[in-house]
Amino acid sequence: QVQLVESGGGLVQPGGSLSLSCAASGGIFSIYDMSWYRQAPGEQRELVATITSGGSTNYRGSEKGRFTISRDNAKKTVYLQMNNLKPDDTAVYYCHAYRIAGETEVSYWGQGTLVTVSS
């Protein structure tokens, strides 16, 4: 069982930056692909960025160049650096851990952290 706790959300002005963190406990962090998702009010949850267990990264198109996902396996933490934030980035941001164990998909979610981009 893996527990994920996000932090770092808050209120930021358009054009500003925030760094989100997701601390994991209770499992072997390094074997999981880690992702950040977000869910805006009234919208479906959407994938923002992924970093695989091997360190490869993928981003949703509009966030590429503004957001950077990284991980520190020793600290069991995944990060999302967000720059040049826009009002459309306002959402609850969720951390997600995923791996395939044999024929089973193993998936864990954090509780989310709210990011509000507003002047």
N, C-alpha and C positions, 0 to 999 in steps of 0.2 A: 504494500500500500504506500502510495506517494502522496504527501501533502504539499500543496503549492500555495504560497502566500505572496501576493503582489503588493507592491508599495510604489510610491513616487508620483501618484496622480495628484491632480490639483487644478487650480485655475491659472491660466496663462493667457497673455494677450496674443493676438494674431502676430505671427512672425517670431514668436518666442520659441523656447526649447524646454523640453522635459525629458528626464531619464527615468524610465520605469525599471523596476527590479522584480524578479520573481525568485524567491528562495524555496528550494525543495528540501524535503526531509523524508526519511522513511524508505528510501529505495536507492538503487544504484543509478545516480543521476546521469552518468556519462553514457549510458546505453540508450537513453531516450532521445528521440527527435523532439525538439522544443519549439513551440510556436506561440505567437501572440495573435489573438483574435480581438475584434472589437464589435460592440453592438451599440448602435445609436438608437435613441428613442424611436419606437415604432418601426424599427428596421430589423432585419435578420442579422444574426451574428456572421461576421465575415473574417476570413483569414487576412492577416496583415503581413506577417513575415514568419519564416521558418528557418531554424538552424538544425541541421541533422546531427546525429551523434558523431559523424565524421567531420563536422565543421562547415559543411556546405550551406550556403544561404540562398533563400528565395524570397522575393518580395512581391506584393500586389503591385501592379503596374504604377499606379499614381503615387505610391509611397517610395518607390525606388529613387534614391538620391536624396531623400529627406530623412528617411528612417534607417537606422542601423541596428541589426540584431547581433548580439554576441553572447557568449557563454563563458563561464569560468567553472570548469568541472571540479576544481579543488574546493571552491566555495559553494558548489551545488546551486549556482545562480545563473539565470538568464536575464539579459538586459535588453531594453529597447530604447535607444537614443532617438528622440524625435526632434527634428529641427524645422524651422520655418513652418510652424504649426498654423493651420487654417481652421476657421470655424467648423468646416465639415469634418474635422478630425475629432470633434466632440463626441465622446462615447465612453462606455465602460470597456476597459481593456482587460482581457482575460489571458492568463497564461495556460498553456496546454502541453501536457507531456504525452507522448505516444510511442509505442513500440509494438512489434509483432512478436509474440511468444509462441513459437510453433504455429498452430493454426488459429491462435487467439489474438485478437487486437486488444491491447491494454491501453487505456486512455484515462487521464486524470485532468481535472480542471481546478483552477484557483477560483477564489470568490469574486475577483474583479477589483479594479481600481478605476475611479472616475476621473476622466480628463475632460476639462471644460476649456474651450478656447473662445474667449470673448473679450471684447474691449469694454 
